[in-house]
Amino acid sequence: MNYNELKIRILGLFEAKREFDSLMIRELLASDKTLKLTDKGVEMALLRYWRQGLLSRTRRAGRFQYALTERGLGRREWLLKNR
C-alpha cells in the first residue's frame, strides 16, 4: 500500500456531516479484501488523523465518533488530485 493510500481510503469514507464510530470504520475497510489491516492499525491511523486535525472525534456510548473536518476535506481533495 502506498504511503497515503490508507489516509485516502479512510478520509474517503466520510461525507459532509456524517459520523462513523471506530467499529464502523473498521468494518467498512474490512469489506475491501485487498487491504490487510489489523484493528490496532486502524485505531492508530484514526488517532494520527485526529491529532493532525483531519478528523474530529467525540466519545459516545463508549466509542469514539469520527467526522471529517474542513482540514480533512482539503487534505482528501489534495491527495486525490496529486495521486
Buried (B, 14 or more C-beta within 10 A) or exposed (E): EEEBEBBBBBBEBBEEEEBBBBEBBBEBBEEEEEBEBEEEBBBEBBBBBBEEEBBBBEEEEEBBBBBBBEBBBEBBEEBEEEE
